[in-house]
Amino acid sequence: MIIGVAGGSGSGKTTVARRLVESFPEPGILQLVCQDAYYRDRAELTHEERQKINYDHPFAFDNDLLLEHLTRLLRREPIQQPIYSFVTHTRLAESIHVRPAKIVVLEGILVLEDSRLRDMCDIKVYVDTDSDERFIRRLKRDIYERGRSIDSVIDQYLGSVRPMHLQFVEPTKRYADVVIPGGGANSVAIGLLLARIKTRLSEIQNLPVESVSGNHG
């Protein structure tokens, strides 16, 4: 089973995805896969050229590799997930060994944009957060975690993030089975989603719902 969690940059989708995974800490139950790890490797370009790439466009992602890895996880095979550096805009030589799990949580801004990824998702979630709040979250993250300047964050937001969100990200909300307003702070919506996951796990394991562990937090 794959749960796709989409939403705009800074919407809180990563928080939602992590809350789902953290609610089932037992090994082999839930595994998180982030689309951000699958940006195309642009090592052949100069740093200046890489800075000019529109990273909010669907073409920025290596979805072919992501699809291959998801297929392998569904076959109960481990994968070597890429590690992407947002400082150098390149894929690192190292990778992360990811083991298969009963349920994969796939998180990313455009996981519902590609019909191939969308069709693999058993539950499609869209995290819907006000644009001002998303921008503030992104501003803080890019400055403190990625070493960006205020001007560069604003220029990127106005030049690519906002128009790409309106063109590619927000329209995918119509594909969602569940829309979560406000992100990770919406405990009611997350609780309902966790209840559905517990039901699915009980079906997988052929056990009563009450016997499937999971902490709604």
N, C-alpha and C positions, 0 to 999 in steps of 0.2 A: 504494500500500500504506500502511495506517495501523497503527501499533503503539500500543495503549492501555496506559498505565502508571498504575495506581491504587494506593491504599494510604492509610493513615491519616496525619493531620497529623504531620509529624516522622518519618515512617517511613524517609525516604531515597529516596523515589520521584523527587524532582527530581534528586538525584545520579545515580541510575540512568539517567534520561532524558538528562542532560547527558553522561554517559560514552558513551552510544550515539552521540550527535550528534558529540561531539569525536573519536570514533574514525574518522569519515569527514569530514575537514575540507574535502574538495573541494566547490566550489559546486554546488548542485543535487542533492546526493545525499540528505542527511537534513535535515529541518527540524523544529524544536521548536515546538510550540504548547501553551501552558499554559492550563488551564481557569481558573486564578486571574485571568486577564486578562478573563474574561467574567462577572464578577459583575455583577448588574443595577445600573444607574445609579440611585442614590437621592438625586440632587442636590436634589430637591424637598423633602426632609426636613431638619429641623434636625440639627446634629451630635449632639445628645443623643439624638434619635430614631434616627439611624443606628447609634449605639453599642448600641442595644437589639436590633438585628436579629440573628436566628440565621443566621450566615453559614456554618454547617455543614449546613444543611438544603438538600435539592435545589432548592427554590424560590428559593434565593439566587442561582442561576446563570441567565444568559440563554443557555440551551442552544439556543434557536431560532437565535440569531445565530451561535453556535459551529457548529451544523450547516450553516448557509448557507456559512460560511467554509471548512469542511472540504470541502464539495461543490465549491466554486470551486477550491480547491487541487488536488483530484483531476482537475479539468478543465484543470489547468495554467494557472490564472488567479491573479494575485497578489491579496492582500487587504490591508486596512488594519486591523491588529489593535489592539483597544482597549488603553489603558494605564489600569490601575486603581490608585488610591492607597489603601494600607492605613492611612495616617495620617488622611485625611479621609473615607474610606469613600465615595469618589465616583470616577466615570470622568473622566479628564482630557480636555481638548479635543484634545490631541495623540494621534496614533496611530503605530503602527509598520508600515512597509511590509514585508510578508512575501512572499517569492517562493516559487513552487511548487517542489517537489522530488520526486524519485522515491519517497521514503519520508517520511511525516510521523509524528513521535513526539508523541502526544497525552498530556499528563501532567496529573493532577489527582486529588483525593480521590474524586470521584464520577463519573469517566469511564466506569465500568462499571455505574453505577446506572441511567442512562437507557438504555433498550433501543435507542433510535434511535442513540445514540453507540456503544453496544456492538456493534450489528450492522454498523457501518462499520469496525470494527477487524478486521484480518486476524490479528493476534496480540494476545492480551489477557494483560497481565502484572499481577500483584499483588505489591507489596512488603510483606512481613510482618515487623514489628519489635515487640519487646516493648513493652508500654504504658508502663512506667516510662521506658525510653529515649526513646520518642516524646515524652513529656511534658517531659523535661529538654531535649531539642532545641528543642521549641516555646518553652519558657520563655526559653532563651537568645536565640532568634531574635527573639521579640516584644519583649524588653527592649532588646537592642542594635540591632536593625534597624528596629523599628517604634515605639520610644519608649513602650512600655507599662510600667505599674507591675507589680510582682510580684503584688499583690493582684488587679489586674484580669485578669491572665493566669490565675491560679488560679480566680477566679470564673467566667471564660469557659469554662475547661476543664471544671470540674465542672458548670456549668449547661447547656452546649450541646455542646462538643467531644466529651466522653466519651460522653454518651447518644446523640448523632447518629452517632458512630463505631459504636457497638454496633447501632444500628437500621438505618443505611443503608450504611456503608462496609464493615465487616467481612463482612456477608453477600455482598458482591459477589465475595469470594474464590472462591466456587464457580463463577464464570464464567471464571476465569483459565485460560489454557493453560499458563502458567508462573507459579510462585510463587517469589519470591526472598526467602529469610529474611535479615534483617540489613541490607538496603539496599545502598548503593553499595560497601560493603566486601566484598561477596560476589563476588569476581573470577571464581570458577568459573561461577556462574550467568550472570553478565554475558557471559563468554566464550562460553558455549553460545548465548546469544541473539544475540550478534554473528555467530557462525558461521551461524545461520539467516538473518540479514540478508544476509550475503555471498552465500549460496546464492540468495536471492531476487533480489538485484541481478544476479547472473550470468544468471538467467532473464530478467530485464527487458532486460538489455543483450545477451543471446544470446552471452555470453562464457564461457570456462572460469572456474571458481571461483577458480583461482590468479591470474587476471589482474584480479580485482576488488580494489581497494585497501581497506585497513582495518587499523587498528592495535589489537590487543586490549589493549595497555597493561599 
